[in-house]
Amino acid sequence: MYQSIKKSWDKTKNLLLSGFIVAFVLLVAVVYKSDEKITKKSEIIGNFKETTDLKIFKKFLLDQIKSPFINLNYEIKKGDTILKILKKYKVQNSDIEKIIIQYKKYGKSNRLLVGNTIDITIKENPSTNKNSIVKFSVPITKSTTISIIKDEENKIVSKKIITKLYNKKILSENIIKDNLYSSAIDTNITPDIIIEFARIFGFEIDFQRDIRKNDYFKILYEKYFDESGDYIKSGSILYAHMSVNGREISLYKFGNDKGYGYFDINGKSVEKALMKTPINGARLSSPFGMRKHPILGFNKKHTGTDFAAKEGTPIMASGSGTITRAKWCGGGGNCIKIKHNSTYETIYAHMKNFAKGMKVGKKVKQGQIIGYVGSTGMSTGPHLHYEVLINGKKVNSQKLKLPSGKVLKDNERQLFEIHRIKTDVLIAEMIAKKN
């Protein structure tokens, strides 16, 4: 709102200035032409300067183009509070209260860092002699600033701006007692990392059927903190390992941030066209094939796979592609259809609701959350009905053989081996420190 108001005022100000300059030139011309006794232009201007006319005109001109916005860079002094500072600049009480409420989300309003500079923009209201706030931006640490502004709806809102983050590598491991999600939560792994872990292994493991009690996982991933040590966000998974039903699978992140993948110890990409299951923490409740329909009561071919899960459980896109349907689908309730390429399409039905931004034409990435488990349409309970289509024909997703990703060769393979060894050494050192 601040930027749009300022742009509008700058435009108005320029028009006023241009108008007054033209008026001034015309005034000089009229005086010059009408006074026959004065023959030189310099004499006219000289006489004009000697009078108070020019001073009065200049004052009038400045009064007209003066901006109602005041920009301040206020240096915090000992004993300063938000209330004290804004009272000094005659900011109206209602705005001060809202500023303090927003600031209290991040710190105490009577504890400002002495010496830091607050960026303040206020708007003068001569009629009330009370000013309103447009912007209040205050640093709370060397790398964190709290920006409080009045938005386009005239509401005062705030956000934390982080200028520098500190990266820390975290190694977590656990034995699976119930399911992957709960076992990972027990080790304080953030939900977004768990979802990414499930996405990576979703190419190799069916989380509903392959996992057994006492299977094991290990994850090396990044976390970002501010300078106060407060957690801000998770980064990437650098290494992921699972011991599942007698199988040992280790995967390494390889490549740069713009283009990377996950590769096994032989340099083979784990990623395939589609994930085996697009949901974590669910159980297979109804397979593909003939069955007695739970609502209609007669035998009918079930053209998908049902995964029972708690309402609200996130549903992932099993492959990258473009959404071609995102609407109410009758008996399928809220459903989404994704076209992955010229061969593969997938359908996700009975959703409680869609994830934000999901609509026809939206491009989604493999593993991206597209909606949440529900029981809409013809459904007896919360579950995901998942379909895979190959060239328009519905097939059994659980028996689908998908092509593997690329295999690293030559120089890429050599670089990967160096990277893999460094990662293994780092993990060994972190384990040794723990013990």
Secondary structure as GFF3:
##gff-version 3
##sequence-region A 1 435
A	DSSP	alpha_helix	2	34	.	.	.	ID=ss1
A	DSSP	alpha_helix	41	50	.	.	.	ID=ss2
A	DSSP	alpha_helix	53	65	.	.	.	ID=ss3
A	DSSP	beta_strand	69	75	.	.	.	ID=ss4
A	DSSP	alpha_helix	82	88	.	.	.	ID=ss5
A	DSSP	alpha_helix	93	103	.	.	.	ID=ss6
A	DSSP	beta_strand	117	123	.	.	.	ID=ss7
A	DSSP	beta_strand	132	139	.	.	.	ID=ss8
A	DSSP	beta_strand	144	150	.	.	.	ID=ss9
A	DSSP	beta_strand	156	162	.	.	.	ID=ss10
A	DSSP	beta_strand	166	175	.	.	.	ID=ss11
A	DSSP	alpha_helix	180	185	.	.	.	ID=ss12
A	DSSP	alpha_helix	191	201	.	.	.	ID=ss13
A	DSSP	beta_strand	216	225	.	.	.	ID=ss14
A	DSSP	beta_strand	231	244	.	.	.	ID=ss15
A	DSSP	beta_strand	247	256	.	.	.	ID=ss16
A	DSSP	beta_strand	259	263	.	.	.	ID=ss17
A	DSSP	beta_strand	283	286	.	.	.	ID=ss18
A	DSSP	beta_strand	289	292	.	.	.	ID=ss19
A	DSSP	beta_strand	299	302	.	.	.	ID=ss20
A	DSSP	beta_strand	305	308	.	.	.	ID=ss21
A	DSSP	beta_strand	314	316	.	.	.	ID=ss22
A	DSSP	beta_strand	321	328	.	.	.	ID=ss23
A	DSSP	three_ten_helix	330	332	.	.	.	ID=ss24
A	DSSP	beta_strand	334	339	.	.	.	ID=ss25
A	DSSP	beta_strand	344	354	.	.	.	ID=ss26
A	DSSP	beta_strand	363	364	.	.	.	ID=ss27
A	DSSP	beta_strand	369	373	.	.	.	ID=ss28
A	DSSP	beta_strand	383	390	.	.	.	ID=ss29
A	DSSP	beta_strand	393	395	.	.	.	ID=ss30
A	DSSP	three_ten_helix	397	399	.	.	.	ID=ss31
A	DSSP	alpha_helix	410	434	.	.	.	ID=ss32
###
